[in-house]
Structures are given as C-alpha cells and as structure tokens.
Amino acid sequence: MDRKEWLRKDLRHNWHPYTQMSALAADPPLQIDRAEGLFLFDADGNRYYDAISSWWCVVHGHGHPRIREAVARQMERLDHVLFAGVTHEPAVRLAARLAAIAPEGLSRVFFSDNGSTAVEVALKMSLQCWRNLGREERTGFVCLDRGYHGDTTGCMSVSGVEAFLRAFRPILFPARRVPAPYCYRCPEGKTYPECAASCVDALDAALREGGETIAAVILEPLLLGAGGMIVYPPEYLARAAALARRHGVHLILDEVATGFGRTGTMFACEQAGVSPDFLCLSKGLTSGTVPLAATLTTAEVYNTFLGDPDGGKTFYHGHTFTANPVGCAAALASLDLFEEEEVVDRVARLAPRLAEGARALAELPMVGDVRGIGMVAALELVRDKGTKEPLPGTAPVLREIRTEGLRRGLFLRPLGNVVYLFLPQAVTREALDDILDRFGGVLRSALKS
Ligand SMILES: Cc1ncc(COP(=O)(O)O)c(C=O)c1O
C-alpha cells in the first residue's frame, strides 16, 4: 500500500490511544515499518532510537533473536489454550522463575495480559482476601495523587492523574488520595534529605482516618511514571511499607513500568528493602514483545482463598489469554537474557552516565527540574524557573521537541510538560552517548530562546 493511502486508511479506521484524533491529519502518526535493536524504522527507511522503549516495555531491544526463536518455537508447539482446568510447561516454568526472582514471600503467580489487568487482579484479590477472612469492612484503598495504575475502571479509581480521570469520575469508586512525594514541588516546601520523607505522614493520616475500612495501599515504587516521571526517595517507600504493616493493610506495588531492571535493580522495591503483599508486573515481562502480565502474592493471601467450592472463596477472575504460552515463552527467554547478559548490572553501571547527561541540560531555558533513576531521565519544563509555573502540555515547544527529535533520529513523546528518555535496558555505552548527544541537540535547538 502506498504511504498516503496507508495514512488515509489509518485516519478512516484507526482510533489511536491517548490521541486527539482531530489533530492527526495535521500531525500524522509516524509510519513504522519495522524495528530492530534500539531502533524503529519508518516506511522511508529512516531510523529512530526508540527512546521511550515503546511505552516503557522494551528491555533487550526490538526483535532480539533469542526471544524471536522462543516465540516461534512455542507457536509451533502450542499457540494458546485456556488456563482453567489446564496447565502447560511455559506457565509452570515462568511462575516458578518469577517466584524465585521476586522479593521475598511472593510465591503465588496469577497471570493476565496487560498492566491494567495485573493491577485489577491485585485490587480484587486484596478485597476478596479480607472478605475471606471475615473482614468485609475492609473495602477502601489509599493511593497517591499523580499515581497511575492503568485505564480500566478499578485502576482509574486508584490513580491520580486528573486529566485521564475527568470524564469517568461518575463511575469510579472513591479512594483516599494523598499528596505525591514530589520533591520538586514539595507539598510541604521542604527539601530531601533534611525532610526525612516526612510527607509520608499524610499516608499515615489517611490510614488512621480510614482505620478498619482500608484494604490496601497501592503505590508505584520510586517512579510515578505517567504522573510526570516523578522520582522519589526509597526512604518514602520504606516508610510507606512500614505504615501499611503497622496499620495491618495490604501493600500493592505496581512495578508494571519499573520492573525488570529499569531502575537499576530487578524490581524497584528492592532499593527500599520492601516486599509487598502484591506485586504487579507487565510491560518488561516479555521485553515488550507479547502481551502478558502477572500479579504475584504471598501464600498467606493465597491460602485465604482455599475452601469448599461453594464456600464463596474462589477467585472468580480470569482472562481468555491468561498465561498465554507464547507470552510465557517470550518471558522465559527474556529472563534467560537477564542472566546471560547481566542486564541489571549494566543498567546500574550506565545509570550515572544517563543522569549526568540529563543534568548537563539543567541550565537551558525552561528546564525547571532534572530527575531520573536507572534508564529513566526526565526534564520538567516550566514557564518560569523561579515560580516553577508549569509549561502547559499544549505549548508549541513540546511539539517542536517531538519533531526535532525525529529530525535527529530520536523518537520522543513528552508527557505533558515533561520530556524524558525511558531507554531499553539493552542500551550500550556507545548508544547512550549518541542518544544523549542527540537529546541535548534537540533540547538546545527547541529551547534556545
Ligand atoms: C505503573 C503502571 N501501571 C499500570 C499501567 C497500565 O498498563 P497497560 O497500559 O498495559 O494496561 C501502566 C502503563 O503505563 C503503568 O505505567
């Protein structure tokens, strides 16, 4: 199909996510034809670094031969089968492997197919666990302002990115939101580390207020992704986990974006020495190749679901593609690569270089804050560095950054007023230097005045 025709058909039939479709004719989508390693290639053969890991999921680079082979082999043997009353080797091996690498105590694995379902499962399991224990009053959730856990109704109910929720408020269930540990815009006007993460006191207050009605606290550990790539100190997470324990509620950690080495440890919560009651995984689980997700929990939670089939303790939840064998095979191959290529160590080794490269842009006009963790680096753009007035997400300069990025071989997608790199863990030192060079060029050019 010729390129124009392709685009015309796209506009006629496709409805793209998080996209104002009326603007697409003037600002058409990039026509990606293929991908390899760190690069996306458009229909004209132009090459772009996938600088946001295709929405934060690519780990080992696109089309890694080991994952491709594993997927092809699995396709030939068993493409799909339901997972109720049936099991298969890829799911058995993957569940055991995840339990072995997960933070302590997370021995039970429930598979689904995307980040939102991984979170929905955790919310529902927490709720039903309390019910199984005869604690029906524990139905509430505490979450963060600017937190993001997905787009299904339950996930939205515990998220805090206002723009994504506005239209759906009438159908969301109420949850207690506490201010995010957002150091650049500290709700208490304090500075870390002097503050000792005292903003966590708001979580304590919410837990006190909710008392026996709270089922769980849900958090993205160390990095609030969609909320603006807000990085917060492990101390906050450690203290939040201790509060959840003290108040006797579950802790749900959503590592959909942070899992699998992105932050410099296999799971971000390791940096705070925290082990949750529920761990939600997706995105990097298959290195962004095949949709798959997992919700891990403890034997303690799991055991509350055991009983008479008519006793109301069965977990009535499942998806058609639960534990899809091809997804499991991709995940197993990805985990092999983690071991063979020492991916997490490499991220930890390269993270300071990424941070230094981003910090070098701090003096540019409009750059209010520079922050990052692992393979993530973000610049928050402001109208005025003194007042920190945010640049509106619709400011023309943000579109210019995207366009200039493409011109310089970088695929970027600013999040509101935050411009960021979210790089595949497979990035090499050489590629990282090149990406930083280009990123600096984009920003210097777009923010020059
Ligand atoms: C932390 C977090 N949780 C959940 C999700 C939802 O995942 P999905 O888009 O696969 O439903 C995302 C997606 O960006 C995420 O960043």
The ligand as an SDF file (V2000), in Angstrom:
LIG
                    3D

 16 16  0  0  0  0  0  0  0  0999 V2000
    2.7120    1.8920   36.5990 C   0  0  0  0  0  0  0  0  0  0  0  0
    1.7450    1.4260   35.5620 C   0  0  0  0  0  0  0  0  0  0  0  0
    0.7420    0.6120   35.9150 N   0  0  0  0  0  0  0  0  0  0  0  0
   -0.1410    0.1440   35.0230 C   0  0  0  0  0  0  0  0  0  0  0  0
   -0.0610    0.5160   33.7050 C   0  0  0  0  0  0  0  0  0  0  0  0
   -1.0930    0.0170   32.7330 C   0  0  0  0  0  0  0  0  0  0  0  0
   -0.5250   -0.8960   31.8580 O   0  0  0  0  0  0  0  0  0  0  0  0
   -1.2680   -1.2190   30.4790 P   0  0  0  0  0  0  0  0  0  0  0  0
   -1.1450    0.0020   29.6410 O   0  0  0  0  0  0  0  0  0  0  0  0
   -0.5060   -2.3860   29.9370 O   0  0  0  0  0  0  0  0  0  0  0  0
   -2.6650   -1.5600   30.8170 O   0  0  0  0  0  0  0  0  0  0  0  0
    0.9490    1.3710   33.2920 C   0  0  0  0  0  0  0  0  0  0  0  0
    1.0490    1.8020   31.8870 C   0  0  0  0  0  0  0  0  0  0  0  0
    1.7470    2.6970   31.5210 O   0  0  0  0  0  0  0  0  0  0  0  0
    1.8840    1.8420   34.2420 C   0  0  0  0  0  0  0  0  0  0  0  0
    2.8560    2.6970   33.9150 O   0  0  0  0  0  0  0  0  0  0  0  0
  1  2  1  0
  2  3  1  0
  2 15  2  0
  3  4  2  0
  4  5  1  0
  5  6  1  0
  5 12  2  0
  6  7  1  0
  7  8  1  0
  8  9  2  0
  8 10  1  0
  8 11  1  0
 12 13  1  0
 12 15  1  0
 13 14  2  0
 15 16  1  0
M  END
$$$$
